[in-house]
């Protein structure tokens, strides 16, 4: 059976258990179904799934299953004979959902589960990329439910995988590396900010956007270093790429790495290389002290090692320093113990040089800072006299020492809380 790993989705596994011979009593069946329903509702609230949660759970299990068939659909169509086997397998496993729905519909003890058939979640401000994936799963569930023939189901799954792929990358746009498990774990709660919602830095955002567009198209693109003052929106600009219209649908995914995980990049690249996505390796607040040597490994991995960086991977990093590796004056003057002090200095500069695109995010001028305050105030519903607000914003900035977007946002948040007088 091609789709035996659908049962790795533990909620679908519960549904399967409820209608199997392992459920030896009606009470046990009831407990299993209620447990599955409770978890489906929790997941639906988290991701704002709307509709028949029984069907949506089956769609999640099918889309999230990584197997030779769904992984092949991620790249191309499969032979007709294999398509037919997949169709029958999907049809058979969907009967699990049908059986559970029949049990729940025909017994009053399941009356509280009526809302699972037409679930309406509370409002949640999801990031655009996550919303697109959610809507695609809901659409897949509707197609499964409406299928008249097994082939209809197989075609529905094939259409989904052709756009969103299969497995964890089909259900999430951003990931972190779990060093203990040595796997990529999805980030469920993404920043919903878009590039348009980030006030200012239009030239910088345009450069980043053009490079990412080229990358998504499979055209030449550069590793990018966003550097400049703290709080200017460097990290927010990178994160916002996942909320650009159609970027996730076109295959953009992001993997965030911590400073202490660079030695594990070869293993991560091995997993990313074989997938039909475009991955940004995101390294936030990148910097090295003069005594650290980890930058040498990173330098080779970005450009210069024997193993070529995959074409579907690009590195985006942010740093408060243009030269990522800290220098001291003794190195620039030439250390007594270093015969080739200039060579040492050049080696430290070479990491920054590996980034073909360097985008500077400076602190803004006073008028730009006040403009950001004004825009954010309107967006967040802060209403007050403009001259009074500007005076308070300037006093707030003096206490924090920087005309930046972060300072402006912090000021507006404090004003909304009524903590500035």
N, C-alpha and C positions, 0 to 999 in steps of 0.2 A: 504494500500500500504506500503510495507516494506521500500521502498527507497524514501519516501516523503522528507526526510531531505537532499537529493541531492540538493534541492533548497536553502539550507543554504549556499552553495557555491554561493556567491553573483554574480559572473560573469556568472555561469550557470543559475542563476535565471534571469539575464538579457536576456539571450538567450531564456529562456522559455517565458518570457514576450513578446519578439519580435514576437513570432508566436502564441500568445494567443489572445483571443478576447479583452484583455485589451489594445492592441495596435490598436487604433481606426483609424489611418491614416497611409498612406505609409511613410509620413515624420517622424512620430513618430517611426515607425518600423526602418527606416533608422538610426535615431539618437540613438536608443537603440543598434542596431547592431554595429554601429561605436564605441559607448562607450565601449561595451563588447570587441570588437577587440583591442581597444587601451590598455585596461587593460590586455588582454591576451598577447599582445606583451611586455608590461612592465614586466609581470611576467616571460615570456619566456627569456627575456634578463637577468633577475635577476638570474634564475636558469639554463640558457643555454639549454632550451628545443628546440629540433630540430625536425621539421616535421610539420604535420597538426595540427595546434593549436586548431581547432574546436574539433577534436577528443581528443587531449591531455587534453583540459578543461573538457570534459566529464569524462575522466579517473581520473582526479584530484577530481572531484565531487564524483565519485563513491568510490574511494579509501579513500577519506577524510571523508566519511559519517560513523558516529558511530551509528549503530542500532543493534538490537538483532541478525540479520543474519550475518552481517560482523564481529561483535564481537565474534560470535560463530565460524565462520571460522578461527578466530585468534587462536583458540584452537583445533578445530576438524571439521569433516565434519557435514553437517546438513542432516536431513531426506529428502528422495527423494521428498515427496510431497511439502515440503517447498522449495526445490531446484527448482521445477517447477514453483512455484509462483514467486520466485526471478528472474528466467529467463524471464518470461513474463513481469515483472516490468521493468527490465533493457532494454529489447527490446523496450518497449513502450516509455520509457524516452529517449532512444537513437534517436528516431524519431524526437525529438526536434532539435538535432544537424543536422540530415539529412535535415530537413525542412529549417533551417537557411542556410545551404550550397547551397541548391537549389535556395533560394532567392538571395543570393550573386552571384551565378554563372550566373544567367539569367538576370542581370540588369547592364547596363554600369555605373550607379551611384556608384556601389560598386567596380569598377575596381581597385581603390587604395588598396583594401584588398586582392589582388591576392597573396601577399607574405604570408598571414596567412595560406594558403593551404600548403605551403612548406617553413616554416620559417627557416632561418639560423641565429643563434645568433652571436653576437660578441664574441671574446675570453674572457673567464673568468676562473680564477684559482680557481675552486671549491674544497672544501675539499672532500676527497675520499668518506666518508660516504654519503655526500649529492649527489655526482655524481652517486653512486650506486642507490640511491632512484630515482633520475631523470631518469636514464636509465630504471628502472623498470616501472615507470609511462609511459614512451614513448612506451615501449614494450606492456604494457597493452592497451594503446590507439590503437596501430596497430592491436592487437588481436580483440578489439571491432569492429574496422572498417572492418576487414576481416570476421567477424562472418556471417555465413550463416543461422544459426538457433538460437533461443533464448538461447538454452542450451549451445551453444558455448560461449556466453557472460557470463553466470553464472559460467561456468567452468573457464573462464579467471579470473574473479574477485576472485573466490575461490582460485585459484593458487597464485594470488598476496597476498591475505590476509594470506594464510598459511605461507608465508615467512615474509612479512613486516607488517602484522596486518592490523588494520583499524584506521581511524581517524587521529588525529594530530601526533600520534606516528609512523604512517606509512609514513609520509611525512617529518619528521624532526628527527634528532638524538639528539638534545640538547635543553634544556628548562631552563627557569628561572621562579620563582614563583612570580606572580603579587599579592602582598598582598591586594591591593585595590579591585581587581576583584575576588581574591581567586581562581585563575586558573593558570595552567601552560601555559606559552606563549613560542612558539618556537623561537629559535635563528636561524636567517636565514643566517648569514654570519659567518661561522666557520673558525677557524685557519686551514689552509691546511697542517701544519707541520706534519710530521710523526716521529715516534721514530727513524727511521734510519737517518732522516735529522737532528736530535739533536746530535751534536758532543759531544763525551765523555760520561762518566757515564754509561758505558756498563753494569756493574754489577747491578747498581740500576735499569736501564731500564728492564733488564732481570727479576729481582725479581718482578717488577710491572706487567710485561707482563705475567709471569707464574701464578701469583695470579688471574689476570683477566681472563686468559684462563680457569682456574679451575672454576671460578665463572660462566662463560658462559656455561660450560659443566654441571652445576648443582652440582658440587662437592664441598667439603668443601673449603672455602676461607675466608680470613681475611679482616676486616676493615684495611685500610692502612693510615699511617701517613708519609708523606714525609716532612722531616725537614732538615734545614741547612741554609747556608748563602743565602742572597738575590741575585737573579739573576743567580742562578745555574741551572735553568731549571726544578724546581719542578712542577710548574703549567703547563708548556708546555708539560711535560711528561704525565700528566693526560689528558690534552686536546687531545694529539696526539693519544690516544687510539681509538678515534672515527674514525681515519684514518688508522687503522690497517686493512689489507685485510680481508674482510668478517665479521668483528666484528659487524658492523651495520646490515648486512644481517642475522647474527645469533642472533640478538635481543638486542644488546647493545644500551642503551640509557643513557643520562646523564642529571641530574638536578642540576643546580648550585644554592646554597643558600647563602644569605648574612648573616652576623653576627647577624643582628636584626630580622631574620626570624626563629630562632630555635624553638621558642614557637609554630610555625605553622606546625612543622614536623608531628605531629599525623594526621592532616588533609591531608597532602601530601601523607603520607604512605597509607592512606585509599584509595586514588585514584590509587596508584601504585600497591597495593597488588593484585588487581583483574585482572591485565593485564598480558599477556603472553610475557613479555619482561624481560630483566635483567638490572636493573637500578643502576647507580652509583650516589649517592648523593655526589656532589662535594662541599667542603667547602674550599675556597681559603683564604690563609693568616689568618689562625685560631689562635686567641690568646685572652686571657682575662686578664684584669688588676686585681690586688689583691682584689679590692672592688666589682668586678662584680660577680654576682651569676648565670648568665645564663648557665655557664658550668655545673651546677648541673642538669639542665633539659636535656642538651645534653648528659651527662653521662648516665642518666637513659634510654634515647631513644636508644643510641647505644647498650647498654647491661645492663640490670638490672631492667627495668620497668616491670610492670605487662603485658603490651601488647608486645608480641614478635615481634621483627623486622621481616618483611617478608623475606622469603628465596630468593626472587628475588630482594633484595635491599642490597647494600653494601655501606659503607661510605668511601670515599677517601678525605683526608684533607691535606693541606700544611700549614707549619708554619715555621717561622724562629727560633723557639725555640722547643727543645725536650720536655720540660715541658711547656705545652700550657698555663697554668695559672701562671701568674707572681708571684714570691715569693719575699719577702723582708727579710733582715737579722734578723729583730726582730722575724719573725716567725720561722726561723731556730734555733735561740737561745732559743725561747720559750717566748712568750709574758707574761707580768706581769698579764694581765687580762685573759689569756687563761690557764686554769689549765692543759689542755691536748694539749699543743702546737704541739707536734709531731703528734698527730692524725689529727690536722688541716692541717699540711704539707702533710700527707699521702693522705688526701682527695683531695688536689689539684693535687697530682701526679696521682690520680686514673683515671682522664680523659684520659691522655696519655696512661695509661695501658690498656684502653679499645680497643686500636688499636693493634690488634695482630701482624701486620706487620709494623715495623718502619724502614724506609729507609733514610739513611743519605746522603745528597747532600752537600759535603764540597766544599770550593773554590778549584780550581785546582792549580797545580804548574805552575811556569813561563813557562816551556817548553810546557805544555799542553795548556796553554792560547795562546801561539804563534801558536801552531798547529791549534787551533780553528780559529784563525784569518786567517790562511792560507787557511783552508778549506772553510770558509765563503767567502773569497775573490774570490776564484775560482768559487764558486757557483753563486756569485752575479756579476761576470764579472769585478772585480777590477784587473787591470794589472799594476804592478809597480815592481821596484827592491826589492827583498826580504829583503836585509839587511836594506834598507831605510824604508820599511814597518814595520819591526820589531822594529826599533828605534822609529818610530812614535807611534806604538802600545804601547810600554812601557811607553812613555811619556803620552799617553792618560790614561793609567791605573793608573799612579801616581796621576793624577788629580781626579780620581774617586775612588781609594782605594780598588781595588779588582780584582783578577784574576778569572773572571767569564765569562760564555757564553754571558750574557747580555752585559757586558762591551765590549767584542769582537765584537758583532753584532753592537753595537752603534758606535764603532770605524769605522767599514767598511762602515756603512751608511754615516757617516760624510765624509769619504774619497771619496765616490762616489759623494757626493755633492760638493766636492772640497773645503771644509771648514777647512781643516787641512793643514798646511804648515810646 
